[in-house]
């Protein structure tokens, strides 16, 4: 069973290094996960996206794609790339404690 | 009598129709099979890769659908307008309603260049082309003929796409094409991808990166195309790449009726259990091929392996037996690398593409992740296998499951 330790917290991760049990997630942990991928401070926009992703995941059981995020999260695709450089869907899912989005096959 | 309705008569739909007819006879299941598809012609999509370079003909890649589905099975030539999964019926474009006991969705994926800002504006089909449609591939062929120098950019807008190796192959074939015409030193070729490497899986990504380097093809990674302006693609983080000729692999969607129903995801791909290929919501609905959201490649080989699982599971479903959690994400693709050579990859959900021999361990004769002439002939021969063995659901000596036999992990 793979685990990861950030800021003194140890938690289980899946084979992609993403949080294994969504229930282990907390805002506290989100800040640590964000720092781990180079987001020094979680701003309002970050929270908006991360919370939208969690909500979506808990409802549908899969992680939304970047196109859905841009349309439905309340943050435009352009802003998404500013908030989560290079891979918004990938990074935001990591911070949100949900699995890596499919589609990257 | 059980009404089996198959939507789509492409690779998945055709194989399923033929396979279930056989299963029905073998097990005495009394299937009454109906197929729905709006197109009369069956397009061998791998041929679209070769068409722009004049290396295949329409006659070889386009044939009547009717010829590849057993004559006892009726085909309704109509689009699907809507699906009411709760009521177990489908409404066709002509207003006709078809009820079913078992539904199989094989309606594939389609490209949506218009979803990228500026893409289909001025310049579309002048110096911007896709080759994932017959029209795009034909127009690109004409444009390439007239191209005598400049910057050729091959750009994947976003994943998922059909046949994730086809864009790479098209870069390799473009290199060979311009060499043949003695123009290679006048053409710069760039491969621009949203991925962080030439391919999704590390060992193969390394091999493909080396081939790109050898052929002097520039690799630009993590480029998420946001819009097209004039002769420039612009990423969401404002990086730009200028082009004289753009070959775009546009955004992909599933069928509209799936998107509008309660069985699909945001892009219109059917949500299925990735091992049983049964709908997550309605047990009598199955899907295969490009139409599903299974995290496997959208490729014909995947569809073929999935058809075996779906066939077995439908028999089990009607007999009230537990479904096989059987599909392992197996994908098997020849990758044309130009100059009459090709390489081959064989992989699954758990096994990444690795070097080795295929299909027989230690013997081959095909080589995995190695450029050989035999692989190229294998790729060409596959077209005939497709029409005359695969679609009729005849036996092929390639197992549905991906194994480590014959493969090794390089250091």
Interface residues (C-beta under 8 A of the other chain):
Chain A: X60 X61 X62 X64 X65 X66 X67 X68 X77 X78 X80 X81 X82 X85 X86 X87 X102 X103 X104 X105
Chain B: X115 X158 X159 X160 X164 X195 X196 X200 X222 X224 X226 X235 X236 X237 X251 X265 X266 X267 X271 X280 X293 X295 X296 X297 X298
